[in-house]
Amino acid sequence: MAQPLMPHATASWLVDNTALSFEQIADFCGLHILEVQAIADDTASTKLTGRDPVRAHELTMEEIEKGQNDPDYRLKMSKGPEQIRRTKGPRYTPVSKRADKPDGIAWIIRNHPEISDGAIGKLIGTTRTTIAAIRDRSHWNIANIVPKDPVTLGLTSQRELDAAVAKAAKAAGIEAPVDTRLEGDREALLEQLRAERDAASRDITPGVEYDRDTLFKS
């Protein structure tokens, strides 16, 4: 479902300027109802400046009035210019995974310092301000941030992460990491495979000694 360009700021405006329920606001903005509750109670980590969705052509007053008159009504997004630009912003992250973003950012910063803040922002769907705060350890929740693989957290795919690492390595003039763990055993492995293949073609079990009569028995 389409969502406002700035869901938290839009939720803040709706809380302050309408009689819509927290559930209606959460549904329209794509937020958890507890996030809306925090905004209403001024307990959110950052004080938000409200963003008027009516002026942004994302919602009409008629829709707001319908919602205020019927608590079960679900607001419908207007097809305005802001909705079109929404696809160019950071990727949408499910509410259940948003708290994992700082951990994923910290993991990339620690393990792949060559990746730029812009590339991290695209991978994780976050802002440069958040990334910078984690880099210089000024993030409000830095004491609880634990670096974790963003792929494991479900914030990005392995293919996208590998592509970002390779691109950053090329831009920095360094060689992208290559898995060399099997190089020393490669020849031995090939010899073993050849022996097993030859044995299978002759129906001979490797390592078992056969006499001449057994080998050439018709």
Buried (B, 14 or more C-beta within 10 A) or exposed (E): EBBBBBBBBBBBBBBEEBEBBBEBBBBBBBBBBEBBBBBBEEEBEEEBEBBEBBEBBBBBEEBBEBBBEEEEBEBBBBEBEBBEEBEEEEBEBEBEBBEBBBBBBBBBBEEBEBBBBEBBBBBBBBEEEBBEBBBEEEBEEEEEBEBBBBBEBEBBEEEBBEEBBEBBBEEEEEEEEEEEEEEEEEEEEEEEEEEEEEBEEEEBEEEEEEEEEEEEEE
